[in-house]
Amino acid sequence: MALVKETGLDAFDAGSLADSWRQQPGAPAYCTDLTQAEIGVALDAANRGRLPKRRDLGVAVMQERLGDGTTNPDEDWGVRLIRVINM
């Protein structure tokens, strides 16, 4: 944690390796660019049984949207999408 803070980033203790599933694709904290205040709430809200369905839904939406060859979303589009699906 000290090393991360020394680099100028905010460190957050997300728990043990056994709890790392709370940060996997489909979880509320995954790729959502949350603030330090929001991350604990998102980790606590994770539901292991919902992860695969939400992960697959996010991938399907991205493939449909980006696969048409004409869509060029802005850099925040993916974060907004994942927030809506995973939260």
HTML snippet that shows the backbone in 3Dmol.js (N, CA, C, O; Angstrom):
<script src="https://3Dmol.org/build/3Dmol-min.js"></script>
<div id="view" style="width:600px;height:400px;position:relative"></div>
<script>
const pdb = `
ATOM      1  N   MET A   1       0.828  -1.180   0.000  1.00  0.00           N
ATOM      2  CA  MET A   1       0.000   0.000   0.000  1.00  0.00           C
ATOM      3  C   MET A   1       0.881   1.256   0.000  1.00  0.00           C
ATOM      4  O   MET A   1       0.584   2.231  -0.691  1.00  0.00           O
ATOM      5  N   ALA A   2       1.957   1.222   0.775  1.00  0.00           N
ATOM      6  CA  ALA A   2       2.841   2.382   0.839  1.00  0.00           C
ATOM      7  C   ALA A   2       3.491   2.643  -0.515  1.00  0.00           C
ATOM      8  O   ALA A   2       3.626   3.796  -0.926  1.00  0.00           O
ATOM      9  N   LEU A   3       3.892   1.589  -1.205  1.00  0.00           N
ATOM     10  CA  LEU A   3       4.518   1.737  -2.516  1.00  0.00           C
ATOM     11  C   LEU A   3       3.548   2.390  -3.503  1.00  0.00           C
ATOM     12  O   LEU A   3       3.940   3.271  -4.268  1.00  0.00           O
ATOM     13  N   VAL A   4       2.306   1.968  -3.486  1.00  0.00           N
ATOM     14  CA  VAL A   4       1.298   2.550  -4.378  1.00  0.00           C
ATOM     15  C   VAL A   4       1.111   4.027  -4.054  1.00  0.00           C
ATOM     16  O   VAL A   4       1.061   4.864  -4.955  1.00  0.00           O
ATOM     17  N   LYS A   5       1.008   4.342  -2.775  1.00  0.00           N
ATOM     18  CA  LYS A   5       0.836   5.739  -2.366  1.00  0.00           C
ATOM     19  C   LYS A   5       2.040   6.595  -2.763  1.00  0.00           C
ATOM     20  O   LYS A   5       1.886   7.758  -3.134  1.00  0.00           O
ATOM     21  N   GLU A   6       3.240   6.011  -2.682  1.00  0.00           N
ATOM     22  CA  GLU A   6       4.449   6.743  -3.071  1.00  0.00           C
ATOM     23  C   GLU A   6       4.445   7.096  -4.561  1.00  0.00           C
ATOM     24  O   GLU A   6       5.087   8.067  -4.962  1.00  0.00           O
ATOM     25  N   THR A   7       3.744   6.335  -5.372  1.00  0.00           N
ATOM     26  CA  THR A   7       3.673   6.619  -6.807  1.00  0.00           C
ATOM     27  C   THR A   7       2.633   7.686  -7.124  1.00  0.00           C
ATOM     28  O   THR A   7       2.484   8.093  -8.276  1.00  0.00           O
ATOM     29  N   GLY A   8       1.910   8.139  -6.090  1.00  0.00           N
ATOM     30  CA  GLY A   8       0.907   9.176  -6.298  1.00  0.00           C
ATOM     31  C   GLY A   8      -0.496   8.652  -6.520  1.00  0.00           C
ATOM     32  O   GLY A   8      -1.412   9.429  -6.790  1.00  0.00           O
ATOM     33  N   LEU A   9      -0.678   7.354  -6.411  1.00  0.00           N
ATOM     34  CA  LEU A   9      -2.004   6.761  -6.588  1.00  0.00           C
ATOM     35  C   LEU A   9      -2.643   6.502  -5.238  1.00  0.00           C
ATOM     36  O   LEU A   9      -1.957   6.463  -4.216  1.00  0.00           O
ATOM     37  N   ASP A  10      -3.946   6.328  -5.232  1.00  0.00           N
ATOM     38  CA  ASP A  10      -4.655   5.983  -4.008  1.00  0.00           C
ATOM     39  C   ASP A  10      -4.684   4.467  -3.875  1.00  0.00           C
ATOM     40  O   ASP A  10      -5.106   3.765  -4.795  1.00  0.00           O
ATOM     41  N   ALA A  11      -4.241   3.969  -2.740  1.00  0.00           N
ATOM     42  CA  ALA A  11      -4.256   2.530  -2.478  1.00  0.00           C
ATOM     43  C   ALA A  11      -5.545   2.162  -1.750  1.00  0.00           C
ATOM     44  O   ALA A  11      -6.073   2.947  -0.962  1.00  0.00           O
ATOM     45  N   PHE A  12      -6.038   0.966  -2.024  1.00  0.00           N
ATOM     46  CA  PHE A  12      -7.240   0.481  -1.344  1.00  0.00           C
ATOM     47  C   PHE A  12      -7.035  -0.990  -1.045  1.00  0.00           C
ATOM     48  O   PHE A  12      -6.733  -1.767  -1.950  1.00  0.00           O
ATOM     49  N   ASP A  13      -7.192  -1.379   0.192  1.00  0.00           N
ATOM     50  CA  ASP A  13      -7.057  -2.777   0.591  1.00  0.00           C
ATOM     51  C   ASP A  13      -8.380  -3.477   0.290  1.00  0.00           C
ATOM     52  O   ASP A  13      -9.363  -3.308   1.011  1.00  0.00           O
ATOM     53  N   ALA A  14      -8.390  -4.261  -0.780  1.00  0.00           N
ATOM     54  CA  ALA A  14      -9.612  -4.935  -1.231  1.00  0.00           C
ATOM     55  C   ALA A  14      -9.785  -6.318  -0.605  1.00  0.00           C
ATOM     56  O   ALA A  14     -10.688  -7.061  -0.988  1.00  0.00           O
ATOM     57  N   GLY A  15      -8.938  -6.663   0.340  1.00  0.00           N
ATOM     58  CA  GLY A  15      -9.108  -7.933   1.026  1.00  0.00           C
ATOM     59  C   GLY A  15      -8.122  -8.990   0.567  1.00  0.00           C
ATOM     60  O   GLY A  15      -7.101  -8.693  -0.053  1.00  0.00           O
ATOM     61  N   SER A  16      -8.449 -10.215   0.883  1.00  0.00           N
ATOM     62  CA  SER A  16      -7.559 -11.347   0.625  1.00  0.00           C
ATOM     63  C   SER A  16      -7.644 -11.826  -0.822  1.00  0.00           C
ATOM     64  O   SER A  16      -8.529 -11.426  -1.578  1.00  0.00           O
ATOM     65  N   LEU A  17      -6.717 -12.677  -1.179  1.00  0.00           N
ATOM     66  CA  LEU A  17      -6.744 -13.288  -2.504  1.00  0.00           C
ATOM     67  C   LEU A  17      -8.030 -14.094  -2.701  1.00  0.00           C
ATOM     68  O   LEU A  17      -8.573 -14.149  -3.805  1.00  0.00           O
ATOM     69  N   ALA A  18      -8.503 -14.709  -1.640  1.00  0.00           N
ATOM     70  CA  ALA A  18      -9.753 -15.483  -1.720  1.00  0.00           C
ATOM     71  C   ALA A  18     -10.951 -14.596  -2.075  1.00  0.00           C
ATOM     72  O   ALA A  18     -11.931 -15.075  -2.647  1.00  0.00           O
ATOM     73  N   ASP A  19     -10.872 -13.318  -1.740  1.00  0.00           N
ATOM     74  CA  ASP A  19     -11.954 -12.384  -2.065  1.00  0.00           C
ATOM     75  C   ASP A  19     -11.736 -11.629  -3.366  1.00  0.00           C
ATOM     76  O   ASP A  19     -12.522 -10.744  -3.707  1.00  0.00           O
ATOM     77  N   SER A  20     -10.687 -11.964  -4.093  1.00  0.00           N
ATOM     78  CA  SER A  20     -10.367 -11.221  -5.316  1.00  0.00           C
ATOM     79  C   SER A  20     -11.417 -11.384  -6.408  1.00  0.00           C
ATOM     80  O   SER A  20     -11.442 -10.596  -7.353  1.00  0.00           O
ATOM     81  N   TRP A  21     -12.281 -12.385  -6.301  1.00  0.00           N
ATOM     82  CA  TRP A  21     -13.361 -12.551  -7.280  1.00  0.00           C
ATOM     83  C   TRP A  21     -14.248 -11.307  -7.319  1.00  0.00           C
ATOM     84  O   TRP A  21     -14.922 -11.060  -8.320  1.00  0.00           O
ATOM     85  N   ARG A  22     -14.254 -10.536  -6.259  1.00  0.00           N
ATOM     86  CA  ARG A  22     -15.080  -9.320  -6.202  1.00  0.00           C
ATOM     87  C   ARG A  22     -14.617  -8.247  -7.183  1.00  0.00           C
ATOM     88  O   ARG A  22     -15.291  -7.233  -7.365  1.00  0.00           O
ATOM     89  N   GLN A  23     -13.463  -8.472  -7.816  1.00  0.00           N
ATOM     90  CA  GLN A  23     -12.916  -7.517  -8.782  1.00  0.00           C
ATOM     91  C   GLN A  23     -12.897  -8.083 -10.198  1.00  0.00           C
ATOM     92  O   GLN A  23     -12.341  -7.461 -11.103  1.00  0.00           O
ATOM     93  N   GLN A  24     -13.489  -9.237 -10.397  1.00  0.00           N
ATOM     94  CA  GLN A  24     -13.469  -9.889 -11.704  1.00  0.00           C
ATOM     95  C   GLN A  24     -14.508  -9.279 -12.639  1.00  0.00           C
ATOM     96  O   GLN A  24     -15.410  -8.570 -12.193  1.00  0.00           O
ATOM     97  N   PRO A  25     -14.379  -9.556 -13.950  1.00  0.00           N
ATOM     98  CA  PRO A  25     -15.381  -9.073 -14.900  1.00  0.00           C
ATOM     99  C   PRO A  25     -16.793  -9.466 -14.462  1.00  0.00           C
ATOM    100  O   PRO A  25     -17.043 -10.611 -14.083  1.00  0.00           O
ATOM    101  N   GLY A  26     -17.697  -8.511 -14.518  1.00  0.00           N
ATOM    102  CA  GLY A  26     -19.074  -8.715 -14.097  1.00  0.00           C
ATOM    103  C   GLY A  26     -19.357  -8.170 -12.716  1.00  0.00           C
ATOM    104  O   GLY A  26     -20.519  -8.031 -12.334  1.00  0.00           O
ATOM    105  N   ALA A  27     -18.318  -7.856 -11.957  1.00  0.00           N
ATOM    106  CA  ALA A  27     -18.489  -7.319 -10.607  1.00  0.00           C
ATOM    107  C   ALA A  27     -18.585  -5.788 -10.662  1.00  0.00           C
ATOM    108  O   ALA A  27     -18.027  -5.166 -11.566  1.00  0.00           O
ATOM    109  N   PRO A  28     -19.285  -5.185  -9.708  1.00  0.00           N
ATOM    110  CA  PRO A  28     -19.455  -3.733  -9.723  1.00  0.00           C
ATOM    111  C   PRO A  28     -18.156  -2.926  -9.722  1.00  0.00           C
ATOM    112  O   PRO A  28     -18.139  -1.802 -10.223  1.00  0.00           O
ATOM    113  N   ALA A  29     -17.080  -3.466  -9.177  1.00  0.00           N
ATOM    114  CA  ALA A  29     -15.819  -2.716  -9.117  1.00  0.00           C
ATOM    115  C   ALA A  29     -14.959  -2.907 -10.360  1.00  0.00           C
ATOM    116  O   ALA A  29     -13.948  -2.220 -10.502  1.00  0.00           O
ATOM    117  N   TYR A  30     -15.319  -3.804 -11.256  1.00  0.00           N
ATOM    118  CA  TYR A  30     -14.475  -4.128 -12.409  1.00  0.00           C
ATOM    119  C   TYR A  30     -14.543  -3.046 -13.479  1.00  0.00           C
ATOM    120  O   TYR A  30     -15.613  -2.764 -14.020  1.00  0.00           O
ATOM    121  N   CYS A  31     -13.408  -2.448 -13.778  1.00  0.00           N
ATOM    122  CA  CYS A  31     -13.271  -1.474 -14.880  1.00  0.00           C
ATOM    123  C   CYS A  31     -14.330  -0.370 -14.840  1.00  0.00           C
ATOM    124  O   CYS A  31     -14.891   0.000 -15.871  1.00  0.00           O
ATOM    125  N   THR A  32     -14.593   0.147 -13.653  1.00  0.00           N
ATOM    126  CA  THR A  32     -15.619   1.179 -13.549  1.00  0.00           C
ATOM    127  C   THR A  32     -15.080   2.523 -13.092  1.00  0.00           C
ATOM    128  O   THR A  32     -15.857   3.459 -12.908  1.00  0.00           O
ATOM    129  N   ASP A  33     -13.766   2.645 -12.904  1.00  0.00           N
ATOM    130  CA  ASP A  33     -13.143   3.932 -12.614  1.00  0.00           C
ATOM    131  C   ASP A  33     -13.794   4.620 -11.417  1.00  0.00           C
ATOM    132  O   ASP A  33     -14.145   5.798 -11.478  1.00  0.00           O
ATOM    133  N   LEU A  34     -13.947   3.869 -10.330  1.00  0.00           N
ATOM    134  CA  LEU A  34     -14.605   4.387  -9.140  1.00  0.00           C
ATOM    135  C   LEU A  34     -13.650   5.213  -8.292  1.00  0.00           C
ATOM    136  O   LEU A  34     -12.431   5.067  -8.380  1.00  0.00           O
ATOM    137  N   THR A  35     -14.218   6.071  -7.481  1.00  0.00           N
ATOM    138  CA  THR A  35     -13.420   6.839  -6.530  1.00  0.00           C
ATOM    139  C   THR A  35     -13.065   5.953  -5.337  1.00  0.00           C
ATOM    140  O   THR A  35     -13.628   4.872  -5.168  1.00  0.00           O
ATOM    141  N   GLN A  36     -12.144   6.414  -4.527  1.00  0.00           N
ATOM    142  CA  GLN A  36     -11.750   5.670  -3.329  1.00  0.00           C
ATOM    143  C   GLN A  36     -12.967   5.459  -2.421  1.00  0.00           C
ATOM    144  O   GLN A  36     -13.099   4.402  -1.805  1.00  0.00           O
ATOM    145  N   ALA A  37     -13.833   6.431  -2.335  1.00  0.00           N
ATOM    146  CA  ALA A  37     -15.021   6.315  -1.482  1.00  0.00           C
ATOM    147  C   ALA A  37     -16.027   5.304  -2.034  1.00  0.00           C
ATOM    148  O   ALA A  37     -16.761   4.683  -1.265  1.00  0.00           O
ATOM    149  N   GLU A  38     -16.070   5.134  -3.344  1.00  0.00           N
ATOM    150  CA  GLU A  38     -17.054   4.238  -3.974  1.00  0.00           C
ATOM    151  C   GLU A  38     -16.601   2.784  -4.054  1.00  0.00           C
ATOM    152  O   GLU A  38     -17.439   1.885  -4.126  1.00  0.00           O
ATOM    153  N   ILE A  39     -15.301   2.540  -4.042  1.00  0.00           N
ATOM    154  CA  ILE A  39     -14.797   1.194  -4.304  1.00  0.00           C
ATOM    155  C   ILE A  39     -15.219   0.180  -3.244  1.00  0.00           C
ATOM    156  O   ILE A  39     -15.565  -0.950  -3.590  1.00  0.00           O
ATOM    157  N   GLY A  40     -15.202   0.547  -1.971  1.00  0.00           N
ATOM    158  CA  GLY A  40     -15.607  -0.379  -0.911  1.00  0.00           C
ATOM    159  C   GLY A  40     -17.057  -0.794  -1.047  1.00  0.00           C
ATOM    160  O   GLY A  40     -17.393  -1.961  -0.847  1.00  0.00           O
ATOM    161  N   VAL A  41     -17.915   0.149  -1.384  1.00  0.00           N
ATOM    162  CA  VAL A  41     -19.341  -0.140  -1.584  1.00  0.00           C
ATOM    163  C   VAL A  41     -19.515  -1.108  -2.756  1.00  0.00           C
ATOM    164  O   VAL A  41     -20.297  -2.055  -2.680  1.00  0.00           O
ATOM    165  N   ALA A  42     -18.784  -0.859  -3.829  1.00  0.00           N
ATOM    166  CA  ALA A  42     -18.879  -1.726  -5.007  1.00  0.00           C
ATOM    167  C   ALA A  42     -18.379  -3.141  -4.702  1.00  0.00           C
ATOM    168  O   ALA A  42     -18.991  -4.120  -5.130  1.00  0.00           O
ATOM    169  N   LEU A  43     -17.286  -3.248  -3.976  1.00  0.00           N
ATOM    170  CA  LEU A  43     -16.766  -4.574  -3.615  1.00  0.00           C
ATOM    171  C   LEU A  43     -17.762  -5.323  -2.741  1.00  0.00           C
ATOM    172  O   LEU A  43     -17.967  -6.524  -2.917  1.00  0.00           O
ATOM    173  N   ASP A  44     -18.374  -4.623  -1.809  1.00  0.00           N
ATOM    174  CA  ASP A  44     -19.364  -5.253  -0.925  1.00  0.00           C
ATOM    175  C   ASP A  44     -20.618  -5.685  -1.690  1.00  0.00           C
ATOM    176  O   ASP A  44     -21.293  -6.632  -1.287  1.00  0.00           O
ATOM    177  N   ALA A  45     -20.930  -5.004  -2.778  1.00  0.00           N
ATOM    178  CA  ALA A  45     -22.131  -5.311  -3.556  1.00  0.00           C
ATOM    179  C   ALA A  45     -21.942  -6.479  -4.518  1.00  0.00           C
ATOM    180  O   ALA A  45     -22.911  -6.939  -5.121  1.00  0.00           O
ATOM    181  N   ALA A  46     -20.730  -6.958  -4.669  1.00  0.00           N
ATOM    182  CA  ALA A  46     -20.463  -8.048  -5.628  1.00  0.00           C
ATOM    183  C   ALA A  46     -21.241  -9.301  -5.246  1.00  0.00           C
ATOM    184  O   ALA A  46     -21.334  -9.663  -4.073  1.00  0.00           O
ATOM    185  N   ASN A  47     -21.789  -9.945  -6.252  1.00  0.00           N
ATOM    186  CA  ASN A  47     -22.548 -11.185  -6.080  1.00  0.00           C
ATOM    187  C   ASN A  47     -21.933 -12.216  -7.019  1.00  0.00           C
ATOM    188  O   ASN A  47     -22.092 -12.127  -8.236  1.00  0.00           O
ATOM    189  N   ARG A  48     -21.242 -13.177  -6.462  1.00  0.00           N
ATOM    190  CA  ARG A  48     -20.478 -14.142  -7.262  1.00  0.00           C
ATOM    191  C   ARG A  48     -21.326 -14.857  -8.312  1.00  0.00           C
ATOM    192  O   ARG A  48     -20.854 -15.104  -9.422  1.00  0.00           O
ATOM    193  N   GLY A  49     -22.553 -15.185  -7.978  1.00  0.00           N
ATOM    194  CA  GLY A  49     -23.427 -15.898  -8.907  1.00  0.00           C
ATOM    195  C   GLY A  49     -23.830 -15.085 -10.130  1.00  0.00           C
ATOM    196  O   GLY A  49     -24.215 -15.651 -11.153  1.00  0.00           O
ATOM    197  N   ARG A  50     -23.744 -13.765 -10.031  1.00  0.00           N
ATOM    198  CA  ARG A  50     -24.149 -12.901 -11.145  1.00  0.00           C
ATOM    199  C   ARG A  50     -23.001 -12.564 -12.085  1.00  0.00           C
ATOM    200  O   ARG A  50     -23.239 -12.069 -13.187  1.00  0.00           O
ATOM    201  N   LEU A  51     -21.764 -12.819 -11.677  1.00  0.00           N
ATOM    202  CA  LEU A  51     -20.614 -12.393 -12.473  1.00  0.00           C
ATOM    203  C   LEU A  51     -20.613 -12.914 -13.907  1.00  0.00           C
ATOM    204  O   LEU A  51     -20.453 -12.116 -14.831  1.00  0.00           O
ATOM    205  N   PRO A  52     -20.784 -14.219 -14.136  1.00  0.00           N
ATOM    206  CA  PRO A  52     -20.705 -14.706 -15.521  1.00  0.00           C
ATOM    207  C   PRO A  52     -21.748 -14.078 -16.448  1.00  0.00           C
ATOM    208  O   PRO A  52     -21.431 -13.718 -17.582  1.00  0.00           O
ATOM    209  N   LYS A  53     -22.975 -13.947 -15.977  1.00  0.00           N
ATOM    210  CA  LYS A  53     -24.035 -13.387 -16.818  1.00  0.00           C
ATOM    211  C   LYS A  53     -23.753 -11.921 -17.158  1.00  0.00           C
ATOM    212  O   LYS A  53     -23.921 -11.502 -18.304  1.00  0.00           O
ATOM    213  N   ARG A  54     -23.331 -11.159 -16.177  1.00  0.00           N
ATOM    214  CA  ARG A  54     -23.047  -9.744 -16.415  1.00  0.00           C
ATOM    215  C   ARG A  54     -21.809  -9.564 -17.295  1.00  0.00           C
ATOM    216  O   ARG A  54     -21.776  -8.686 -18.157  1.00  0.00           O
ATOM    217  N   ARG A  55     -20.799 -10.392 -17.073  1.00  0.00           N
ATOM    218  CA  ARG A  55     -19.588 -10.336 -17.913  1.00  0.00           C
ATOM    219  C   ARG A  55     -19.958 -10.605 -19.369  1.00  0.00           C
ATOM    220  O   ARG A  55     -19.547  -9.870 -20.267  1.00  0.00           O
ATOM    221  N   ASP A  56     -20.731 -11.657 -19.594  1.00  0.00           N
ATOM    222  CA  ASP A  56     -21.111 -12.026 -20.960  1.00  0.00           C
ATOM    223  C   ASP A  56     -21.999 -10.974 -21.609  1.00  0.00           C
ATOM    224  O   ASP A  56     -21.893 -10.730 -22.811  1.00  0.00           O
ATOM    225  N   LEU A  57     -22.861 -10.357 -20.835  1.00  0.00           N
ATOM    226  CA  LEU A  57     -23.717  -9.301 -21.367  1.00  0.00           C
ATOM    227  C   LEU A  57     -22.877  -8.106 -21.823  1.00  0.00           C
ATOM    228  O   LEU A  57     -23.112  -7.550 -22.895  1.00  0.00           O
ATOM    229  N   GLY A  58     -21.898  -7.717 -21.002  1.00  0.00           N
ATOM    230  CA  GLY A  58     -21.013  -6.614 -21.378  1.00  0.00           C
ATOM    231  C   GLY A  58     -20.254  -6.900 -22.661  1.00  0.00           C
ATOM    232  O   GLY A  58     -20.137  -6.033 -23.528  1.00  0.00           O
ATOM    233  N   VAL A  59     -19.740  -8.111 -22.783  1.00  0.00           N
ATOM    234  CA  VAL A  59     -19.003  -8.495 -23.997  1.00  0.00           C
ATOM    235  C   VAL A  59     -19.932  -8.468 -25.209  1.00  0.00           C
ATOM    236  O   VAL A  59     -19.554  -7.978 -26.273  1.00  0.00           O
ATOM    237  N   ALA A  60     -21.142  -8.993 -25.050  1.00  0.00           N
ATOM    238  CA  ALA A  60     -22.089  -9.029 -26.171  1.00  0.00           C
ATOM    239  C   ALA A  60     -22.434  -7.620 -26.648  1.00  0.00           C
ATOM    240  O   ALA A  60     -22.484  -7.365 -27.851  1.00  0.00           O
ATOM    241  N   VAL A  61     -22.667  -6.716 -25.717  1.00  0.00           N
ATOM    242  CA  VAL A  61     -23.002  -5.335 -26.096  1.00  0.00           C
ATOM    243  C   VAL A  61     -21.825  -4.680 -26.809  1.00  0.00           C
ATOM    244  O   VAL A  61     -22.009  -3.993 -27.813  1.00  0.00           O
ATOM    245  N   MET A  62     -20.619  -4.891 -26.292  1.00  0.00           N
ATOM    246  CA  MET A  62     -19.442  -4.308 -26.943  1.00  0.00           C
ATOM    247  C   MET A  62     -19.244  -4.873 -28.340  1.00  0.00           C
ATOM    248  O   MET A  62     -18.945  -4.127 -29.273  1.00  0.00           O
ATOM    249  N   GLN A  63     -19.407  -6.174 -28.494  1.00  0.00           N
ATOM    250  CA  GLN A  63     -19.244  -6.782 -29.816  1.00  0.00           C
ATOM    251  C   GLN A  63     -20.271  -6.249 -30.795  1.00  0.00           C
ATOM    252  O   GLN A  63     -19.943  -5.957 -31.945  1.00  0.00           O
ATOM    253  N   GLU A  64     -21.515  -6.119 -30.347  1.00  0.00           N
ATOM    254  CA  GLU A  64     -22.560  -5.614 -31.236  1.00  0.00           C
ATOM    255  C   GLU A  64     -22.287  -4.161 -31.613  1.00  0.00           C
ATOM    256  O   GLU A  64     -22.394  -3.788 -32.782  1.00  0.00           O
ATOM    257  N   ARG A  65     -21.938  -3.353 -30.636  1.00  0.00           N
ATOM    258  CA  ARG A  65     -21.737  -1.919 -30.879  1.00  0.00           C
ATOM    259  C   ARG A  65     -20.484  -1.649 -31.696  1.00  0.00           C
ATOM    260  O   ARG A  65     -20.505  -0.834 -32.618  1.00  0.00           O
ATOM    261  N   LEU A  66     -19.399  -2.326 -31.364  1.00  0.00           N
ATOM    262  CA  LEU A  66     -18.131  -2.063 -32.032  1.00  0.00           C
ATOM    263  C   LEU A  66     -17.951  -2.890 -33.300  1.00  0.00           C
ATOM    264  O   LEU A  66     -17.130  -2.548 -34.151  1.00  0.00           O
ATOM    265  N   GLY A  67     -18.698  -3.952 -33.430  1.00  0.00           N
ATOM    266  CA  GLY A  67     -18.533  -4.848 -34.566  1.00  0.00           C
ATOM    267  C   GLY A  67     -19.196  -4.386 -35.843  1.00  0.00           C
ATOM    268  O   GLY A  67     -19.027  -5.023 -36.882  1.00  0.00           O
ATOM    269  N   ASP A  68     -19.952  -3.289 -35.799  1.00  0.00           N
ATOM    270  CA  ASP A  68     -20.644  -2.849 -37.006  1.00  0.00           C
ATOM    271  C   ASP A  68     -19.739  -2.072 -37.959  1.00  0.00           C
ATOM    272  O   ASP A  68     -20.125  -1.783 -39.091  1.00  0.00           O
ATOM    273  N   GLY A  69     -18.531  -1.733 -37.499  1.00  0.00           N
ATOM    274  CA  GLY A  69     -17.579  -1.054 -38.369  1.00  0.00           C
ATOM    275  C   GLY A  69     -17.821   0.430 -38.553  1.00  0.00           C
ATOM    276  O   GLY A  69     -17.003   1.116 -39.165  1.00  0.00           O
ATOM    277  N   THR A  70     -18.927   0.937 -38.036  1.00  0.00           N
ATOM    278  CA  THR A  70     -19.219   2.360 -38.199  1.00  0.00           C
ATOM    279  C   THR A  70     -19.254   3.105 -36.874  1.00  0.00           C
ATOM    280  O   THR A  70     -19.233   4.335 -36.852  1.00  0.00           O
ATOM    281  N   THR A  71     -19.306   2.373 -35.774  1.00  0.00           N
ATOM    282  CA  THR A  71     -19.410   2.993 -34.460  1.00  0.00           C
ATOM    283  C   THR A  71     -18.029   3.256 -33.888  1.00  0.00           C
ATOM    284  O   THR A  71     -17.169   2.375 -33.882  1.00  0.00           O
ATOM    285  N   ASN A  72     -17.824   4.463 -33.412  1.00  0.00           N
ATOM    286  CA  ASN A  72     -16.565   4.827 -32.793  1.00  0.00           C
ATOM    287  C   ASN A  72     -16.869   5.595 -31.508  1.00  0.00           C
ATOM    288  O   ASN A  72     -16.809   6.825 -31.486  1.00  0.00           O
ATOM    289  N   PRO A  73     -17.201   4.858 -30.424  1.00  0.00           N
ATOM    290  CA  PRO A  73     -17.571   5.550 -29.189  1.00  0.00           C
ATOM    291  C   PRO A  73     -16.381   6.278 -28.571  1.00  0.00           C
ATOM    292  O   PRO A  73     -15.226   5.964 -28.860  1.00  0.00           O
ATOM    293  N   ASP A  74     -16.682   7.254 -27.716  1.00  0.00           N
ATOM    294  CA  ASP A  74     -15.609   7.993 -27.043  1.00  0.00           C
ATOM    295  C   ASP A  74     -14.932   7.116 -25.990  1.00  0.00           C
ATOM    296  O   ASP A  74     -15.359   5.992 -25.727  1.00  0.00           O
ATOM    297  N   GLU A  75     -13.871   7.654 -25.397  1.00  0.00           N
ATOM    298  CA  GLU A  75     -13.056   6.853 -24.481  1.00  0.00           C
ATOM    299  C   GLU A  75     -13.788   6.478 -23.199  1.00  0.00           C
ATOM    300  O   GLU A  75     -13.376   5.533 -22.526  1.00  0.00           O
ATOM    301  N   ASP A  76     -14.845   7.172 -22.840  1.00  0.00           N
ATOM    302  CA  ASP A  76     -15.587   6.858 -21.616  1.00  0.00           C
ATOM    303  C   ASP A  76     -16.754   5.899 -21.847  1.00  0.00           C
ATOM    304  O   ASP A  76     -17.395   5.470 -20.888  1.00  0.00           O
ATOM    305  N   TRP A  77     -17.032   5.566 -23.078  1.00  0.00           N
ATOM    306  CA  TRP A  77     -18.189   4.726 -23.386  1.00  0.00           C
ATOM    307  C   TRP A  77     -18.112   3.372 -22.690  1.00  0.00           C
ATOM    308  O   TRP A  77     -19.098   2.939 -22.093  1.00  0.00           O
ATOM    309  N   GLY A  78     -16.987   2.705 -22.748  1.00  0.00           N
ATOM    310  CA  GLY A  78     -16.843   1.383 -22.126  1.00  0.00           C
ATOM    311  C   GLY A  78     -17.031   1.431 -20.626  1.00  0.00           C
ATOM    312  O   GLY A  78     -17.669   0.546 -20.055  1.00  0.00           O
ATOM    313  N   VAL A  79     -16.489   2.446 -19.978  1.00  0.00           N
ATOM    314  CA  VAL A  79     -16.654   2.593 -18.526  1.00  0.00           C
ATOM    315  C   VAL A  79     -18.125   2.802 -18.193  1.00  0.00           C
ATOM    316  O   VAL A  79     -18.648   2.175 -17.272  1.00  0.00           O
ATOM    317  N   ARG A  80     -18.793   3.675 -18.932  1.00  0.00           N
ATOM    318  CA  ARG A  80     -20.218   3.922 -18.678  1.00  0.00           C
ATOM    319  C   ARG A  80     -21.042   2.653 -18.883  1.00  0.00           C
ATOM    320  O   ARG A  80     -21.939   2.358 -18.093  1.00  0.00           O
ATOM    321  N   LEU A  81     -20.741   1.910 -19.932  1.00  0.00           N
ATOM    322  CA  LEU A  81     -21.461   0.666 -20.209  1.00  0.00           C
ATOM    323  C   LEU A  81     -21.295  -0.330 -19.073  1.00  0.00           C
ATOM    324  O   LEU A  81     -22.282  -0.881 -18.585  1.00  0.00           O
ATOM    325  N   ILE A  82     -20.068  -0.565 -18.648  1.00  0.00           N
ATOM    326  CA  ILE A  82     -19.806  -1.534 -17.603  1.00  0.00           C
ATOM    327  C   ILE A  82     -20.427  -1.097 -16.280  1.00  0.00           C
ATOM    328  O   ILE A  82     -20.909  -1.934 -15.517  1.00  0.00           O
ATOM    329  N   ARG A  83     -20.418   0.201 -16.004  1.00  0.00           N
ATOM    330  CA  ARG A  83     -21.076   0.680 -14.790  1.00  0.00           C
ATOM    331  C   ARG A  83     -22.567   0.345 -14.807  1.00  0.00           C
ATOM    332  O   ARG A  83     -23.111  -0.129 -13.810  1.00  0.00           O
ATOM    333  N   VAL A  84     -23.214   0.588 -15.923  1.00  0.00           N
ATOM    334  CA  VAL A  84     -24.650   0.318 -16.021  1.00  0.00           C
ATOM    335  C   VAL A  84     -24.944  -1.175 -15.856  1.00  0.00           C
ATOM    336  O   VAL A  84     -25.885  -1.543 -15.152  1.00  0.00           O
ATOM    337  N   ILE A  85     -24.168  -2.015 -16.482  1.00  0.00           N
ATOM    338  CA  ILE A  85     -24.430  -3.455 -16.437  1.00  0.00           C
ATOM    339  C   ILE A  85     -24.062  -4.059 -15.085  1.00  0.00           C
ATOM    340  O   ILE A  85     -24.820  -4.864 -14.544  1.00  0.00           O
ATOM    341  N   ASN A  86     -22.924  -3.687 -14.539  1.00  0.00           N
ATOM    342  CA  ASN A  86     -22.419  -4.358 -13.355  1.00  0.00           C
ATOM    343  C   ASN A  86     -22.925  -3.799 -12.030  1.00  0.00           C
ATOM    344  O   ASN A  86     -22.888  -4.501 -11.020  1.00  0.00           O
ATOM    345  N   MET A  87     -23.390  -2.574 -12.008  1.00  0.00           N
ATOM    346  CA  MET A  87     -23.780  -1.975 -10.735  1.00  0.00           C
ATOM    347  C   MET A  87     -25.106  -2.485 -10.260  1.00  0.00           C
ATOM    348  O   MET A  87     -25.580  -2.079  -9.199  1.00  0.00           O
TER     349      MET A  87
END
`;
const viewer = $3Dmol.createViewer("view");
viewer.addModel(pdb, "pdb");
viewer.setStyle({}, {cartoon: {color: "spectrum"}});
viewer.zoomTo();
viewer.render();
</script>
